[in-house]
């Protein structure tokens, strides 16, 4: 049986050979900090990464009932079992360990002593910030990037297939169709991760809220509207948004502050980190459905922005992406702010270059005097225009050609 032209039985071996771009930064952090925390979405490949990079360290999963019981009952004795450090996975399951870890790290000069990871980023980050702040180097690992899929010869045949299947490793290394994998992923996330967080009491309403978010992918975040639709207060919506952000389910693209004496929009725009999750929440299960869906353009935009995020996070760099919109409707999809040097980027899902594609870029360039701007689209033709606009296929996002 084949999946994107690759036999199921061969996929796990191909994926196993894929080197994650983030490996280099993980090693770099372990040489600078006494502990490293690898965070990211559930099933993004964190455990695979840390097992490969730190294969000489003992690996301990605190999902294991025996290990967890030992750590809960005798945290000091548990950590003493690993005098040379260890990889502690699902460490948020035993919050009692963090105070003892602080003592060990403070008394040691060794770098990269403990590697911490877990599927519930909200609780993991909460525990680290309370006891280990300043002692831990962070790496956020997102699902596969475009270049990683290319390297593993796993890239789908076209953009619609890629949007539908997303970038999560299990869809590729286990050969599970996204239409089957994503609903189970969402259910597991809500029932395991969200249930552990005290301020989420009504999981049914929370699940409905996540589906509403999918329908607003690529739009400004209006919390008041969500509060009315879900029948909860604004503080609850803010809390839920925070949980989904820290879990790497959604990403809030902040507006750029540059106003040019214009009244600008100040609300963030909402995007999901992975298009397969959006498609699943919207009930899209085939490329035919996706191709005709009114939100296809927004899903395409979501995919491109997700790739731009991975470029930064895989290198351990802070995200420098914003959007810009004024009250009269002029908008730039992405503003790359490189230490004050602003590069506008427009994203279009069409395959044929149209004059309409350049409208907002021209407005921005006239307003700001920008000499370079970028148009990313789904077509294959590349252009370098006299007005400084560089046109290229979105898959060549890393290319200067």
BELLINWO-V41810 format. One line per field, one symbol per residue. phi: phi as a letter, one per 40 degrees, with the letter a starting at -180 (. if undefined). A space follows every 10 residues. Layout:
phi=???
This chain:
phi=.bbfgbcdcc ddcccccccc dcdccccccc cbbcabbbbi cdgchccccc cccbccccbb ccccdccccd cccadccccc cbcbgacbcf cccbcccccc cdcccccbbc cgcbbbaacc cdcccccccc bbdgbbcbbc bcddcdcccc ccfbcccacc cccccgbcdc cccbgcddcc ccdcccccdc cccccccccb cbcccccccc cccdcbdgbc cbcccccccc gbcccccccc cccccccgcb bbccccccbf gbcbcbccbc bccbccccdc ccgcbbcccc cccccdcccc ddcccdcccc dccccgcccb babbabcchc abdbbcbbfg cbbcbbbbcc bbcbdcccdc cccccccbgc cbabbbaccc cbabcccgcb bacccccccc c
